[in-house]
Amino acid sequence: MSISGSRVAGITRESVLRRSADIVRIALCATVCWLLIDGRAPAAYALALISLTAIATRRARASAVAEVVFVTLLAVDAWLTCSGHMARIDQHDRAGHFLLTIAVTPIIAAAVTHHTRCVSRSVRLTAGLAGLATITLAVAWEAAEWFSDSLLLTNMSLGAADTRHDLMSGLAGATVGAAITAYDLARHRVNDR
């Protein structure tokens, strides 16, 4: 049995992190099923959207650390919201919107880099596009909340003021996420030389 810094008997730190993220994804899907069985269809619907987001990030080919951080933050935020605890902690979930947009930006950058070869040459362009895509994702999420509330009579949005605060938190988080992504990409480029 060989032992090295990040590898023990064929098990890498990356594989452990990716499996951990997958366990969280499975737990999110199980929670959707439990909410349906419990007769809480609107909450199950909202959590199903979140579960699909967590599953979609698997294909981005982001670093294992970025993947597990985002999926774990997303799950904790969703579980706190579904259980009603978020309303007591922070009714508007501003910290969640801020932290989630920071955490998703490196994942979006990995997807952009993987699927667009010409973008991957420029650190600033990749980070900037990832930041813009994160902002677009935040706007799309708020639109999905509004459509769900309007068409399906869910209660995902707490009104115009809440949407405005969510978008401001998302913009701030995307900006910080893009800066972190730029730093991380630049650091990896230096190490790869």
N, C-alpha and C positions, 0 to 999 in steps of 0.2 A: 504494500500500500504506500503510494507516494503522497507526500504532503507538501503543498506549496502555499503561498500567501492567500490565494483566492480559490484554490482547488483542493478538495480532499476526496480521494478515492473516486474521481470522475464527476463529483458534484461541484458545480461552480456557484459562486455567489449570484451570478446572473440568473442561473436556472432556478435557484431558490427564490429569488425575488419575483421572477415571472410566475412561478407556481403560486406564490403567495397572492399575487394580484389576481390570478385565476380563481383561487379559493374565495376571494372577496367578491368577484363577479358571480360565482355560483351562489354565494350567500345572498347577494342582491336579488337574483332570480328566484331563489327560494322564498325570500321575503315577499316578492310579488305574488307568488302562489299562496302564501299564508294570508296575505291581505284579501285575496279573492275568496278564500275559504271563510275568512272572518266577515265577509260581506261588506268590505270596504273598497268597492270598485273604483271610486275616484282616486283614492290613495294608491291603489294597485296600478292604475293607468299612469299616474305621475311617476311612480317608481319604475314602471316598465320603460318609460322614456329614458330615465336615468340609467337603467340597466343596459339598454341598447347603446347609450353613449359609452358606458364602461367597456362593453364588448367591442365596439368599433375602434377604440383606442388600441386594441391588441394588434391591429393590422398596420399601425403607423410605423412600426419598427423603431420606436424610440428606445432610449436606454432603459434598462430594467429598473433603475432607480426612479426615473421620471414616471414610468408606468405605474409602479407600485404606490408612489406618493400620490399621484392623481386619483387612481382608483380608490385608494383608502380614504382620501379626503372626501371624494364624491360619495362614497358609501356612508361614512360617518355623518356627513351633512344630510343625506337622504334619510337615514335611520332616525336621526334627531328630529327631523321635520315630520316624518310619518308617525313617530311616537308622541308628538306634541311637545317634546322637551325643548325644541328650538324656539317655540313661542315664548317660553320662560327665559331662555338664555338671551336671545336676540331676535325679536319678532320679525324684523326685516332681513335677517341673515346677511348683513352687510359683510361681515368677516368671511363668510362662506363664499360669497360672490367674488370677493377680492382674492382669497387664497386659491379658489378653483381656477380662476383665469390665469393666475401666476403659474399654477401647476400644469395647465393644459397647453400653455404656449410652447414649451420644449417638445411636446408630443406633436403638435401641429408642425413645428419646425422640422422634426424628423420625417413627417409625412411629405412635407414640401420638398425636402432634400432628396428623399428616396424617389419621389415621382417626377421630379423636375431636375434633370441633371445640370442645366445651365445655371440654375439658381444656387446650387450647392457650392459654386466657386466663390461666392461673395458672402462673407459672414454678415455684414450689415444688411444686405438685401434679404438673405434668408431670415434673419431675426426680425426685420421690418415687416416682411410678408407674413411671418408667423404672428406677429403682434396684430396686424390688420385682420388676419383671418380669425384671431381670437375675439377681436371686437365684433366682427361680423357674426361669429358664433353666439356671442352674448346677445346681440340684437335679435338673432333668429330664435334664441331660447325665449326671450321676452315675448316675441311674436307668437311662439307656440303656446306660451302660457295664456296670452290674450285670446287666441283662437280656441283653446281648450275651455276657457271660462265662458266664452261667448256661445260656442257650438255644443259643448258637452256638459255645460253647467258645472264645471269643476270650480275649485276655489284656489287656483295656483297663484294668482296675482292678488296683491292686496291693494290695487288701485294705481292711479297715475303717479302719485308721489313715490310709491314703492318701486314702480318700474323705473322712474328717473334715478332713484338711489341705486338700484341694481345696475343700471347702465353706467353710472358714474363709478361704482365699485369695479365693474368689469373693465372700464377704460383704464382705471388706475392699475388694476391687476395685470392687464395685457401689456401696459407700458413697462411695469417692473419685470414681467415675464420675458418680454422681448430683450430687455437689458441683460437679464440673467442668461438667456439663450445666447446672446451675442458673446458674452464673456466665456460661456462654456464652449461654444464653437471655436472661438479664437484660441482658447487653452488647448483644445484637442488638436487644432491645426499645428500649434507649436510643438506639442508632444509627438505628433506623427512625423515630424521632419527628422 
